[in-house]
Amino acid sequence: MDAKLTGLGTWIDAPSLSAGAALVGRLAEAGSLPDIDLRPSGLRVRQPRGDRASGDRIGGDQAVSRPGSDPAALQELRIVFDAVDTAAVQEFWGTAFGYRVTGGGRLVDPLHRGPDVIVLPTDEVRPLRNRFHVDVVRPSAVVEAVRGDREPAGPWGVMLADSEGNEVDLVPGDALAPTATDWQTLFAAMTFYRTSSAAQAVQLVTAVAQLADAAGIPLMLDIRAGGVIIDHGKDKWEEAGEAFVDLATRIQGAARDLGLAANTDELRFVQLGLDAVDVPAVQAFWTTALGYTRDPRFEVGDSYDPLGLNPGFIFQHLDPTESERREQRNRIRLELDIAPDQLPQRIEQAVQAGGTIRNELPDRCSLTDPEGNELDLIARKPL
């Protein structure tokens, strides 16, 4: 295998969670693990800069595919805020997400799962509501602490806004079931177990993969230096019903047999919302430009990353009489990092889906959807 990875990592095909868990074990042979996102069809490996060891350890396996074999796996979405008072906006969103602050106005998920957030300065005051908004679902005790004495608003009674009017629906989750209290229902059912070593993480991942494969229920496992996140995907726990509760209970038992305790306070579910007059046209653009899939369920307006590596989208109707709001430039726009060899094709597809090119450079392209909402496609160069 060519171990020269893009900054987005590499994708490795595997026929099942159990087969993918075996590859995770191979990667752990050196005593440490990179960030790994394990899915029923394979895994994404993201390495520290200059680290070739993980690629070398799996180079002879027949299940390995070269970087770029699944372009949708090699991309990362970011949320960018334009703000007059950058410090206030950064503080608000860092608290709402539970992110840590790094340099350059960037906010980062400590678990390296949710989209990065960047706050950039602007002198342009845009007083009307964005067409973009953000949903963040966290455990109920965490949500209560974040809200403090602020009174939430909005039709669902969960909306908070920063000092410039950017809105978040901060939604509380709860325990899955009396028999599975390690799990939280944060739109998606998920849990997080702290592990003390790569070997312990592999033990947990192997046990979970075998239980999930035996139950015929696909799960997503994200392996990090500090532990393992187990996620069933948005709303899927409701569809699976008691079969999933039984699986979650078995996984909880396996984790406790390994001496592990759940730490759900760090979990979050993030999705993006977009108000549009012509929802089908706007959804078609974003689904195509992001390489997403439309939810096939009747009257569900979601589009989602088929591998569950980036946040999903919901689309909601905007009253066409709100002309001033429609004409105002959003304070939020999105950036999508993709592999360099994917950029020309993705630009062409986005334009064919109704997008307009605002500005194009060799390594990036700024586009607008049919109603002026902005997306920057950016080529992430190899490490």
C-alpha positions in Angstrom: 0.0 0.0 0.0 1.1 3.6 -0.7 1.4 5.1 2.8 1.6 8.7 1.5 -1.7 9.9 2.9 -3.7 13.0 2.3 -4.3 15.4 5.2 -7.7 13.8 5.3 -6.4 10.3 6.0 -6.9 7.1 4.1 -9.8 4.7 3.6 -9.5 0.9 4.1 -12.1 -1.4 2.7 -13.4 -4.2 5.0 -16.4 -6.5 4.6 -17.8 -6.2 8.1 -17.3 -4.5 11.5 -15.5 -7.7 12.8 -13.1 -7.6 9.8 -12.5 -3.9 10.4 -11.8 -4.6 14.1 -9.1 -7.1 13.1 -7.4 -4.3 11.1 -7.7 -2.0 14.1 -5.8 -4.7 16.0 -3.1 -4.7 13.3 -2.8 -0.9 13.6 -2.4 -1.2 17.4 0.6 -3.5 17.2 3.0 -0.6 17.6 1.4 0.2 21.0 -0.6 3.3 19.9 -3.5 4.1 17.6 -4.3 7.0 15.3 -7.8 8.3 15.0 -9.9 5.6 13.4 -13.5 5.7 12.2 -14.7 2.1 11.8 -17.8 1.5 9.7 -19.4 -1.8 8.4 -17.8 -1.2 5.0 -14.3 -0.2 6.2 -12.4 2.3 8.2 -10.9 5.7 7.8 -7.4 6.2 9.4 -6.2 9.7 10.2 -2.5 9.9 11.1 -0.4 12.5 12.8 1.7 14.5 10.4 4.7 12.5 9.1 3.6 9.2 10.7 3.9 6.4 8.1 3.9 3.6 10.5 0.1 2.9 10.5 0.1 2.5 6.7 3.1 0.2 6.8 1.5 -2.1 9.4 -1.4 -2.9 7.1 0.3 -2.7 3.7 0.1 -6.5 2.9 -3.6 -7.0 3.7 -5.9 -7.8 0.8 -8.7 -5.7 2.3 -6.7 -2.5 1.9 -7.5 0.0 -0.9 -5.4 2.9 -1.9 -6.1 6.4 -0.6 -9.0 8.0 -2.6 -10.7 4.7 -3.4 -13.8 6.1 -1.6 -13.7 9.9 -2.2 -16.7 10.5 0.1 -14.6 9.1 3.0 -11.8 11.6 2.4 -13.5 14.8 3.2 -14.1 17.1 6.2 -16.7 19.8 6.7 -16.2 23.0 8.6 -18.5 25.8 9.8 -17.2 29.3 9.3 -18.7 32.3 11.2 -18.2 35.9 10.1 -18.4 38.0 13.3 -18.0 41.6 14.3 -17.2 40.6 17.9 -15.2 37.5 17.3 -14.3 36.9 20.9 -18.0 36.8 22.0 -19.1 34.6 19.1 -16.2 32.2 19.7 -16.9 32.0 23.4 -20.7 31.3 22.8 -20.1 28.5 20.3 -17.2 27.0 22.2 -19.6 26.6 25.1 -22.5 25.4 23.1 -20.5 22.7 21.3 -18.3 21.9 24.3 -15.3 22.5 22.0 -11.8 23.6 22.9 -10.2 26.7 21.5 -7.1 26.5 19.3 -5.2 29.2 17.4 -6.7 31.4 14.6 -10.2 31.5 16.0 -10.7 27.7 15.5 -12.9 25.6 17.8 -12.2 21.8 17.8 -14.2 18.8 19.1 -12.0 17.2 21.8 -13.1 13.8 20.4 -12.3 14.8 16.8 -15.7 13.9 15.5 -17.8 17.1 15.0 -17.0 19.7 12.5 -14.4 22.3 13.3 -15.7 25.8 13.8 -13.8 29.0 12.6 -14.7 32.5 13.6 -13.4 35.2 11.3 -13.6 39.0 11.7 -15.8 41.2 9.6 -16.9 44.9 9.6 -20.2 44.1 7.9 -23.2 44.1 10.3 -25.8 41.6 9.1 -28.8 42.1 11.5 -31.3 39.6 10.1 -31.6 35.9 10.9 -29.3 33.6 9.0 -30.7 31.0 6.7 -28.2 28.5 8.2 -28.6 27.3 11.8 -27.1 24.6 13.9 -28.5 21.8 16.0 -26.4 20.5 18.9 -27.7 17.6 21.0 -25.9 16.9 24.3 -26.9 15.0 27.5 -29.6 16.8 29.5 -27.4 17.7 32.5 -24.8 19.3 30.2 -27.5 21.3 28.3 -28.9 22.6 31.6 -25.4 23.7 32.7 -24.7 25.4 29.4 -28.0 27.3 29.4 -27.5 28.6 32.9 -30.0 31.4 33.5 -30.6 32.0 29.7 -34.1 31.3 28.7 -34.3 29.3 25.5 -36.7 30.4 22.7 -37.9 29.1 19.3 -40.8 26.8 18.4 -39.3 23.9 20.3 -38.1 25.9 23.3 -34.5 25.0 22.8 -33.0 27.8 20.8 -30.2 30.1 22.0 -28.6 32.9 20.0 -25.2 34.5 20.3 -24.7 38.3 20.5 -24.9 38.6 16.7 -28.0 36.5 16.2 -26.5 33.2 15.1 -28.8 30.4 16.4 -28.3 27.0 17.9 -31.0 24.6 18.9 -29.3 23.1 22.0 -31.3 19.9 22.6 -31.1 17.7 25.7 -30.8 14.0 25.4 -31.5 11.2 27.9 -30.6 7.7 28.8 -31.6 5.0 26.2 -33.3 2.5 28.6 -33.2 1.3 32.2 -31.0 -1.7 31.0 -28.7 0.5 29.0 -28.0 3.6 31.0 -24.5 3.9 29.5 -26.2 5.0 26.3 -27.6 8.5 25.5 -30.3 9.3 22.9 -28.8 12.4 21.3 -30.9 12.1 18.1 -28.5 9.2 17.6 -28.0 6.6 20.3 -24.4 6.6 21.4 -22.0 6.0 24.2 -18.3 6.6 25.0 -16.0 4.4 27.0 -12.6 5.6 28.2 -9.8 3.2 27.6 -6.3 3.1 29.2 -4.4 1.6 26.3 -4.5 0.7 22.6 -4.8 -3.0 23.6 -7.9 -2.3 25.8 -9.5 -0.2 23.0 -9.0 -3.2 20.6 -10.6 -5.5 23.1 -13.7 -3.3 23.3 -13.9 -2.7 19.5 -13.6 -6.4 18.8 -16.3 -7.3 21.3 -18.7 -4.6 20.0 -18.1 -5.5 16.4 -18.8 -9.2 17.0 -22.0 -8.4 18.9 -23.2 -5.9 16.3 -22.5 -8.3 13.4 -24.2 -11.2 15.2 -27.3 -8.9 15.7 -27.3 -7.7 12.1 -27.3 -4.1 13.4 -24.7 -1.7 11.8 -22.8 0.5 14.2 -20.2 3.2 13.9 -17.2 3.0 16.1 -14.8 5.9 16.4 -11.5 5.0 18.1 -9.5 7.8 19.8 -6.5 8.1 22.0 -8.7 8.4 25.0 -11.4 5.9 24.2 -14.1 4.5 21.9 -17.3 6.2 20.8 -20.1 3.8 19.7 -22.9 5.4 17.6 -26.0 3.9 15.9 -26.7 6.9 13.7 -29.6 9.4 13.7 -33.0 8.0 14.6 -31.9 4.4 13.9 -32.3 3.3 17.5 -36.0 4.1 17.2 -36.4 2.1 14.0 -34.6 -0.9 15.5 -36.6 -0.8 18.7 -36.1 -3.5 21.3 -33.5 -5.3 19.1 -31.2 -2.3 19.5 -31.9 -1.9 23.2 -30.9 -5.6 23.6 -27.7 -5.0 21.6 -26.9 -1.8 23.6 -27.4 -3.8 26.9 -25.0 -6.5 25.7 -22.4 -4.0 24.7 -22.7 -2.2 28.0 -22.2 -5.6 29.7 -19.1 -6.3 27.6 -17.6 -2.9 28.4 -18.1 -3.3 32.1 -16.6 -6.8 32.0 -13.5 -5.1 30.7 -13.6 -2.7 33.6 -14.7 0.3 31.6 -17.1 3.1 32.6 -19.1 5.3 30.3 -18.4 9.0 30.0 -21.3 10.4 28.1 -20.9 14.1 29.1 -18.4 14.5 26.2 -20.8 13.3 23.6 -22.6 15.5 21.1 -24.6 15.2 18.0 -24.4 18.0 15.4 -26.5 18.7 12.3 -26.9 21.7 10.1 -30.2 23.3 9.1 -30.9 25.5 6.1 -34.0 27.5 5.4 -34.9 27.7 1.7 -37.8 28.8 -0.5 -37.1 26.1 -3.1 -36.2 23.3 -0.8 -35.8 20.6 -3.6 -33.4 22.8 -5.6 -31.3 23.8 -2.5 -31.3 20.2 -1.2 -30.2 18.9 -4.6 -27.2 21.3 -4.6 -26.0 20.5 -1.2 -26.5 16.7 -1.5 -24.5 16.7 -4.7 -21.8 19.2 -3.6 -21.1 17.4 -0.3 -21.3 13.9 -1.8 -24.3 13.1 0.5 -27.3 10.9 0.2 -31.0 11.9 0.6 -32.9 10.2 3.4 -35.4 7.8 1.6 -38.0 8.0 4.3 -41.3 9.7 3.4 -41.4 13.4 4.3 -38.0 13.4 5.9 -36.0 16.3 4.5 -32.5 15.1 5.5 -29.4 14.6 3.5 -26.5 12.8 5.2 -23.0 11.5 4.8 -23.4 7.9 3.9 -20.4 6.9 6.0 -21.5 9.1 9.0 -18.2 11.0 9.0 -19.6 14.5 8.6 -22.7 16.2 10.0 -26.1 15.7 8.4 -28.3 18.4 6.8 -32.0 19.3 7.3 -33.9 21.6 5.0 -36.8 23.7 6.1 -39.2 25.9 4.3 -38.6 29.7 4.2 -41.4 32.1 3.6 -40.8 33.7 0.1 -42.1 37.1 1.5 -39.0 37.3 3.7 -37.1 39.1 0.9 -34.7 41.1 3.0 -33.6 38.0 4.9 -33.2 36.1 1.7 -31.0 38.9 0.2 -28.8 39.3 3.3 -25.5 37.4 3.1 -25.4 34.7 5.8 -23.0 35.1 8.7 -22.4 31.4 8.4 -20.8 29.5 5.4 -19.4 26.1 5.0 -16.0 24.8 3.9 -15.4 21.3 2.6 -11.9 19.8 2.4 -11.5 17.1 -0.2 -8.7 15.2 -1.9 -7.0 17.3 -4.6 -7.9 14.9 -7.4 -11.6 15.2 -6.5 -11.8 19.0 -6.8 -12.5 19.5 -10.6 -15.1 16.8 -10.6 -16.8 18.0 -7.5 -17.0 21.6 -8.9 -18.5 20.4 -12.1 -21.1 18.3 -10.2 -22.0 21.2 -8.0 -22.5 23.5 -10.9 -24.7 21.0 -12.7 -26.7 20.7 -9.5 -27.6 24.4 -9.6 -24.5 26.0 -8.1 -22.8 29.2 -9.2 -19.0 29.8 -9.0 -18.2 33.0 -7.1 -14.4 32.6 -7.2 -12.1 29.9 -8.4 -8.4 29.3 -7.6 -6.2 26.2 -8.4 -6.8 24.8 -4.9 -10.2 26.0 -4.0 -13.6 27.1 -5.4 -16.2 29.3 -3.7 -19.8 28.4 -4.8 -23.3 29.5 -4.0 -26.4 27.4 -4.1 -29.5 28.5 -6.0 -30.5 30.9 -3.1 -27.0 32.4 -2.4 -25.9 30.2 0.5 -22.1 29.7 0.4 -19.8 26.7 0.2 -16.0 26.6 -0.3 -14.6 23.5 -1.8 -10.9 23.2 -0.8 -8.2 20.8 -2.0 -6.4 19.3 1.0 -2.9 18.6 -0.1 -0.9 15.4 0.9 1.1 15.4 4.1 
